[in-house]
Amino acid sequence: MTTAAFDTSRAYKPWEVDGKFFGDGREAALLDYVYSHPDLEQIRGNPARVCAAIDAFAQAHTGLINIGELKGALVCDTIAKHRPAVMLELGGYVGYSAILFGSAVKQAGGARYFSVEKNPLFAAVAASLADLAGLRDTVRVVVGTGAEGIQRLFDQGALRSQIGMLFLDHHKPSYTADLKLCERLGLIGAGTVMVADNMILPGNPPYAAYVRASAAEKQAQAARGEDAGNPNLQYTSRSVVSYEPSGQQDALEITECSGSAA
């Protein structure tokens, strides 16, 4: 499945600047740009306008590794369809997705959006922009790796039962391991939807193979001593091709859990 064509007039500036893709000061510059905006009071409390300001910065100044409008709209449609009460994001960067999807969760009647981000500076930017967007009561930003954030939220009792949606957009080799951790903690069950970004850029064959494997295949892996998370969970998964905000083609893997085979 492929979405609509990319509008080149809305393309971000190139991500790579002097060999860097992030962490070279652009994230702090974004925060200064948004809070210095002449229309700040019109932006305040409006998630769509905060995201538009982030887009405008990336289109005019320096590219940002956000999910962007096109793939973001696909995830928002998925949120509207499945109406998760709680959504967990691994890889928050500067908060674009947390603002966009946290607002969609709130509009769908959901209660909480947890965003886990390893870099403390990026997490601070994300928390500040989510607060500016009026989502303080919905979005919570947690500093740590995906596994650290999941375990900490579980240990604190913030995540102790099945979640509605999981969005993976962090360290690509960690997608599968972190999903398996969620499975072992009982956070994935019938009705949970997982959305994984960057399935073409750079691609993630191990994750795709895992979510497309049958319960019988995963049970066989577990019998061989491989870490299979909860091998009894059954998934239906599909790829949706879309575009990065830079105009490069990419895809989301959208996976639904139908329950346990055991």
N, C-alpha and C positions, 0 to 999 in steps of 0.2 A: 504494500500500500504506500502511495506517495502523495504528499500534500501539494498545495498550490505552488506556483513558481515564485522564486525569490525576487523581491523588489530591490533592485540594485541601488536605488536612491536612498534606501534606509540602511545601507551596509555600514558596519562598524569599520573604523580604521584598523589596519593590520595589528594583530596581537603582538607580533614579534618586533621588539624595538631594541636594537643593539644586542641581539641574542637573548633577550629576556621576554617572557610571556606574561609575567606578573611579578609583584614584589619589588618593583623598582621605583616606588613612590607614587604610582598611578592611582592606587587605592585611596591613599590619603588625599591626593589631588581631587579625586572624585567627591570625597566628603566635603572638601572646601568648596568645590564647584556647586554642589547642591545647596549647601547652607548659605552660600553667597548669592543664590539665584534671585533676580529681581522680583520674581513671583513666588517667593518662599511661602507667604501666608496662604496663597491659593493652592500650593503644593501640600502644605501641612494637612495631615489627616486624610489625604487622598492617595491610596496605594497606586492607582493607575498613573497619576501625575508624578509620583516619585519614580516609578519605573520609566516613565517617559523622560524624566530628567537624566536618569542613568543612561538611557539609550542616547540621548542628545550628547552627553559627554563623550561616549564611546564613538559616536559618529563624527564628532568634530575635533577631538583631542587625541586620545589614546585608546586602542581597542581593549575590551575587557572580556574575560572568559565567562560570560554569562550564557544562560541557555537561550536568551533572545525571544523575540516575539512569536515566531512561527512554531518552534517546538514548545514554547511556553503555552501557547494557545491549545496545543494538543493535550498537554497535561491538565490544563484548566478544564477542558471538556471532559477528561477522564474523572476529575474531581467532582464536577457537576453531576456526572452519571452515577458515580458510586457513593457520593456523599459521606466521606470518611469522618468519623467523630474525632479521630486522632491521626495525624500524619507525621511521619518521621523522615527527615532529609539528612543524607550523609554527604557533606561537601557543600557548605553554604556560600563560600567566597564572600562577596560584598553585600549579599542579602537580596539580590534581584529576585531569585527564585523564592526565597522565604516570603518576600512581600507579595509577589504575584500569586503564589500558591496558598500562602497563609490567608490572604484576602478571599481567595476562592473557597477555601475550607470554611471560613467564617460565613460567607454568603450561602454555602450549602448547609448551614446549620451545625457545623463542626465546632469543637471546643478548643483544640490545641494543635499547634504546629511546632515541632521540635526541629531545630536546625543545628547540626553538628559540624563544626569547622575547626580544623587542626591549627591554623595560624591565628594567634591571638589578636594581631592587628586587624586582619580581615574580619574576624568575629566581632571586634569592637565597631568597625564600620557598619557591618550588617545590623548589629543591635541598634545603633544610632539611627540608621535609615528606616528600620522597621518601626522604631518609636516615632520617628517623624511621620510615617505613613499612618499612624493611629492604631498600630497593631500590638501595642505593648501587652495587652491582656490575652492575645492569641499566640504570638510568636515568642518562643524562648530560644535563645542562641546558647549553645553549649560548646566550650572549647575542648578539643581533644580529637584524636583519631576516630574513625568510625567505630571501631571496636571499643575504645575507651568511652566514647559518648553513649553508646548503646548500654554498656555494662553499668555506667554511672547512673543513667536514668532508670535502669531496672533496679539497681540497689537502693536508690532513693525512693522508689515506689511511684515515680512519675510514669513509668511504663511497666506495668505488671500484668497486663492482659493483652489480648489480641489488638493489633493496630489496624486501621482501615487502609492506609496506604504507606508505602515505602518508596522514596525517591533516592536513587543512587547516582551521584555525580561527583565522586571523590577520587581517591587513588584507585585506578582501574583494576590492578591486580587484587585489590581488597574486596571487590564487589561480591564475589562468590563466598569468601570466608565470612564476610559480615552478614550476608543473607543467612548463611548456615547458623551463625551465632543467634540471630533473631529467631530462627526456627527452634533451636535448642531451648531458648528462653520462653517459648510459647507465644511469641509475638505475631506469628504468622498462622493463619487458619482460614477456614472456608470464608470466602468473600474478601480477603486481603488482596490488594492489587499492588504489584511492584512495577515501577517505571525506572528503567536504566538508560541513562544518557550516554552519548558518544560511542555508539555501537558500530559506527564506521570510522569516525575520527576519535581515537586511534583504532577502535575496534576492541572487542572483548570476547573472543571465541570460547574461553573456558566458562564464562558466565552464561553465554547463550546455550552452550551444550548442557549446562546444569539445569537451567529452567525449562529446557525442552526435553529433558530426559524423563522417561516414565518412572513411576514409583518402583516398578520391578527392576529397572536398570539401576536406580539409586540404592535399592535394597541389596542388589548384587555387589555394588561398590562397598557398601557397609560391611557385607559379609567378608570381603577381602581385606578389611581393616582400614579402608579409606574413610576419611571424615566426610560423612554424607549429611550432616545436620540432622534434620528429621526426614529420613528417606521415605516415610509413608505419605508425605504430602504430595498431592497431585496438582500439577500446574497445566494451564493452557497458555501458550505464549505466541506472540506475533511481533513482527518487525514493522515499524512505520517510518518510512523514509521522509526526511524533511531537510531543513537547512540551518546551519549555524548562522548567527547574526553577521558573520563575515561574508556569507554567501556560499561557503563550502557545504557540500552535501554531507549529511549525517543521518543517523537513525536513532529512534528510541525502541527499546524492547519493552513491550507492555505485557505483563504476565498476571494472570488471575489464578488464585488458589481455589480449587473446588472442594477441598477437604482432605481427609485422610483415607488411604486405601486400607488401613488396618482397622 
